[in-house]
Amino acid sequence: MTIDARPNSAPEAAAPWLDARPGSLARHPADGWQLADPVPLGRWTLAALRGVTDALLPHGEAQAPTDAATRDEVVLGIRRTLRYMAPHSRIGLCLLFVLIDLAPWWTLRAPRRLGGLPPERAAAIVDVVAHAPLGVLRTAVTAVRAAVLTTYFDMPAVHRELDYDPVGFMRERIALRERLLAGGGAGPEDAP
C-alpha cells in the first residue's frame, strides 16, 4: 500500500452543489432540472388513486380548494412522485391505494369503492381503517394519506388560500441561519 504524501498544492474549486448559499427559491427555477413525466397507471389503479384522493382531501368548511381540478392536480403530482420511487416502492404504494380504495367492500360498510361514495362517507371509512386494530392497515392509511396530503399542501393554489408564503418563510430562516453562523443571536421575532 502506498500513501501519497504530496501536499495539496492548490485547493480544488468547490463543486457547485456544495455551495451552501441559497440559490433561487422559485418553484421551478431555470436551472436545467426537468420535472418527471407522470407514471402511466392502469384504469383500476388510477380510479383507486382518484377515489382515495377524494376521500383524503379536506372537506366541509375547509379554506383550501377541493374541487375536481384540484383533485386532478393532486393525482398528477402523485403520479409524478411515483416516477422518482424505486420500482418496488412504486408498486407497493399503488397496491396500498387499491387496498384502501376497496376498503368499503372488505369492511362491509358499502358495496362500492371509495370513488363511488360521497367524499364525506369515503373519508369516514378511511378513518375506520386508520383506527383498525391491525397495525399494517393503520400504516397503509398513513402512507396513502402522506402521499395525498403532502402533494396537496405543496400546491401554490392551496398556499394562496391558506395565506402561506413558503418562499418568504424560507428566506427568513436562511437569514436567521446566516446571522447565527456569524455569531449573532436569535430574538423573539425569529420563533417560527
Secondary structure, DSSP 8 states (H G I E B T S, - for coil): --------SS-----GGG--S-----SS-SSS----------HHHHHHHHHHHHHHS--SS-SS--SHHHHHHHHHHHHHHHHTS-HHHHHHHHHHHHHHHTHHHHTTS-SS-GGGS-HHHHHHHHHHHHT-SSHHHHHHHHHHHHHHHHHHTTSHHHHHHTT--HHHHHHHHHHHHHHHHTT----GGG--
